[in-house]
């Protein structure tokens, strides 16, 4: 039989059809197996675990065919000890089964740090050092001294603290700074339109203290408080140009852009 006759013969066509069907079945079986193995198209919603104790978070994740892993611990006074303070992926994300949810747990005791040497250095040096180790300056007090801008002592809750003392990370301290008798006043900055963080930094640079922080009724969420801007301050920089070092500056914040724009016009008019 010639090759041409064999190709068009019934036997060849039958075998070719069978081969095509077998190959198609193999592709289909392979595709379905991969779908089952990877659970293609099947996802699960990540539950909200923040605020739960670790065993509760583990149970909640398991109910959604997920797992948990603790990757870090921090101290946050707003959460119960041992509870979840952060998670990744975030709640309501869609993930595949058996995905690991990474958790940050609130430690039982606040993290403490060793206070470095802050005295006998300049106020600016002390500020930078304090911020780098996770502390913050709450108040700056001035007392007459021949050593202008030199940190004389460090206080916390009206008690003097010293190099090597253990204090809670993130807590606030007060600095007592020397100032010559003839130079006890500073220029009052205009904080109109500043965020709270910007105001804190500017007030500290001016050798002043942050006083009352007052939010109006437009601030309803944590994000609002971050985005809020100052529309009023006391003392008013339009009428007070110089102020005693260490004085407090009270501020009012809002998210109302009309109030902020009006404040600009009143201040700079």
N, C-alpha and C positions, 0 to 999 in steps of 0.2 A: 504494500500500500504506500502510495506516495505521501510526502509530508503534507501536501495541500489537502489530500483526501482525509488524512488522519485528523487535521485541525478542524475540519468541518464535520467530522464523524460524530455520531450520537454519543459514543463512549467518551470522547474527549470533552465534549460540551458538558456531559454529566459530571465528570471529574472536576472540571473547572468550576462548575456551579457549587459543587460540594466544598471545594477549596475556598471559594469566596465566602460561603456561609460560615465555614469554620473560622476563617480569619475575622469575620465580622463578630462572631460570637466571642472570640478571644478578646477583641478590642472592647466589646461591651462588658465582658466579665472583669477585665482589667480596670476599666473606668469606674464600674460600680464598686470594685474592691477599694480603689483609691478614695472614692467618696466616703465609704464606710470607715476607712482607716483615718482619714483626715476630718471626718464629720463635716464635709463640705456643706455650707449653707446653714449649719446649726450653730447658734451662738446663744450665750446666756447673759443675762443682765447682772452687772456687778452690784451687789447690795451695798447700802450705806453702812459702813462699819465704824465710822467715827463716833466715839463716845461709848462704845461697847467694851466690856472686858474681853481679854484675849480668848477665853473659852467660848464666850458668846459669839465673838467674831468668827472663830473657827467653825462653830456649828452653823452659823448663818451662811458662810461661804460654802460649806459642805452641802447644804441644802440646795445650793445653786450649782453643784458639780464643780466647785472651785476649791483651791487650797490657799492657805495663808503662810506667810513667812515674815518673821520679825527681822527688820534690817537695821533698826536704830531705836534709840530711846532718848527722850528729851524731858525736861521738866516744864510743865505748864500748869500754873496754879488754877486755871479755869477748868481743868479736867481731873477726874478721879484718878488716884494712883493705879497704874496697871491698865488703864483704858487706852483705846486707840485714839491718837491725836491726828494721824494722817494716813492716807492710803493711796496706793498707785497700782492699777488704774483707778480713776475716780469713780464714785458711785454713778450707776446708770450707764456706764460704758458697756458695750457689747463685746464679749470675748468668747473664745472657744472653751470647751469643757477642759477641766483640769488645769486651767491657767492659774499661776501663782499670783496672789494679791500681796504686794509688799506693804508691810505695816510699820509705822512708827509708834512706839508705845510710850505712855507717860511714866516716867520713873517715879519710884516711891518717895525719893527725897530730891530736893533741888540740887543741881550741879553747883559745886563750889569751886572757886578759883583762889589762887594765892595773890594777895594784893602786892603789886610791885612797889618799888620806891617811887613815890610821887612828890615828896617834899624836896626842897632845895633845887627844883628845876623850874623852868618858866611855865606859866599858866598854859601857853599854847602847847608845849611839849607834853604836859600832863594831860590835856584834853585828848590829844592824838593817842597817847598810850592807853588812856581809860577806854576810849572807843574800840581800840584794837583788841582788848581782852574781854569785851562784852559787858562793860559797865556803862553807866551814864552819869553825867553831872547834873544834879538836881538844883542845887543852889551854889552860888559863889558869894562868899562874904569877904569884905576887905577890912583890913586893919592897918593903921599907920605903921610904916616900916621904911627903913632906908633902902630896902631891897625891893624895888618896884617890879610887880608882875611875878614875883617868886612865890611859889606855893609854900606856905608856912606850916599848914597842918591839914589833915584829912578827917572828916567826920562822917558818921552814919548814925542816924537817929539820935543826934545830939551827943554822941559818944565818940571820942577820938579813936581812930583806928590807925594801925601802923603796918609798915612793910612786913610781909610774911603772914599777916592775919588771913584767915579763910573767910570769904564772904560769898554770898549767893550770886551766881552769874546772872547778869541782867538787872541786878538791883542798882539803886541810885546812891550816890555819895555826894557830900558837900565839900567844897574846897575853901580854905581860908587863904587869901592871897594878900601879899603885901602891897601897899600903895603909899607913895610919898605924900606928905601932908598937903602939898600944893597942887596935887593933881588927882582929885577925887571925883571928877565929873566926866561924862562921856556923851557922845552924840546919840540921841534917841533915834533908832531906825524907824522908817515908815514900813510897816508890814502889810499894808493893804494889798490884797490879791495873793498873798503867800499861802502855801499849805502849812499845816502844823509842823511838819519836819523842817521845812525851809525856815519857818519862824524860829524854831528852837535853835538852829545853827546860827542864824543871824543875831539873835538875842545874846547867845553865848559869846559870839565874836565881839559884840559891843560891851562885854563885861557886865551884862545885866542878867536877871533871872526871869524865867517864865513864871507868870502868876496864874490867875484863873484862866481856864480854857472852857469857853461856853459855846455849845452847839445850839443852833436854833432847830425848829421843828421840821426843817427840810432834811435833816440827817436822820435816816431811819435804819441804815445798814452799815456794816463795817466798811464797805466800799465807799459809801457816802462820806464817812468820816475821813477816809484817805483823800478823797477828791475835793473835800470842802476847802473853801478859801476864806481868808480873813476879810471882814467888811468893817470891823471896828476894833479899835485898841485904846487902852488907857494906860499911861498918859497919851493924849492926842498929839502926834508929831506936828500938826499944823500950828499948835499953840505952844508946845514945849520942845525946844531944840536941844537943850542940855539937861542931863539928869544925873543924879548921884550914882556912882558905880555900885552895883549890887542891888539896885532897886528892881522891883518886879514890874513886869508888863503884862496886863490882862488883855486877852484877845477874845473876839467873838467870830464864829465861823458859820458859813452857810454854803449851800450849793445853788442858791438863787443868783443867777448871773445879773439880773437887774439890780439887786442890792449891791453886788460887787462893783458894777459899773457906776452906780450912783456914788458909791464910796470913793471911787477914783476921782470923780468929778469934784466932790466936796473937798478932797484932800489936796488936789493939784490946781484947783481953780484960783 
